[in-house]
Amino acid sequence: MSTHHFDAPTELKKIRQHTSAKRRKSYQQCRLMKLRTELVALRKEGASYREILLWLRQTKRIKTTHTTVMRYLEKLPELKETP
């Protein structure tokens, strides 16, 4: 038999710290942010979201969807329509 004393509160504290650290979300910067000026320029020239998507895949090797591109660009102040 082992003579080691089991300390339940200490072990529970270790487990909770471990799960708390795993639960934290790490946020990664959007890959489209690096290409903001190019994306805005393409959109202002009349490129559709699917054409921008094709450009991203062919030239920048970024695989995403056209809706992601659309949501990103619609949030930018440069492309807000003024009445």
N, C-alpha and C positions, 0 to 999 in steps of 0.2 A: 504494500500500500504506500501511497505517496504521502509525504508529510507537508506538502505544499498547501497553504491556506488559500482558498478561493475567495476573492474579494468581489462580490457581485456588483456593488455600486461602481467600482472602478472599471470593471469590464463593460458595464452598461454605458458608462460615460464614453469609453473608447468607441463602442459600436455606434452611438449616436453622433459622435464627431465624424466618424467615417461616412455614415449615411448622409449627414448634413453636407459634407464636402462633395459627395457624389451628386447630390440633388441640385447644387448650384448650376445655373446655366451659364455657359460661356457664349458670348455673343460675338459673331464674326462679322466683320464689315462686308457689306454687299459688294460683290465683284463688279457690279455695274457702276458703283460710285467712282471707280478709277477711270472709267470711260465716259464720264458725264458730259464733257464738252463735245466729244465726238457724237454721242447719242443725240444730244440737243441739236447739233448741226444737221445731222441726218434727218431728224424729225422736222426741223424748220424748212428743209429743202423739199419736204413732201413725202418722205419715205414712210411706208406703212409699218406697223409693228412687226408684221411677218418679214418684211424686207430687212428691218433692223436685226431681227432674230437670225436671219440667214447670214447677214454680215458678221454678227457675233460668232456664229458657228464656224464660218469659213476663215475669217481673218484673226480672230482672237481665241478660237478653240474653247468658247464658253457655251456650254449646253444648258439651256433654260427654256422656258416657254414664252410664247408671245404675250400671255396675260401678265407674267411677271414683269416683262419689259414695259407693258402698258401701265401697270400700277406704279412702277418706279417713275416713269416719265410724267405721269399725270400729277404727281406730288411736287414736281419741280416748279419753282416760281418763274423760271424762264419761259415755260410753255403755257402758263396760265393765260387764258383768252381774256382780253379786255374788251368791254362792250363799246 
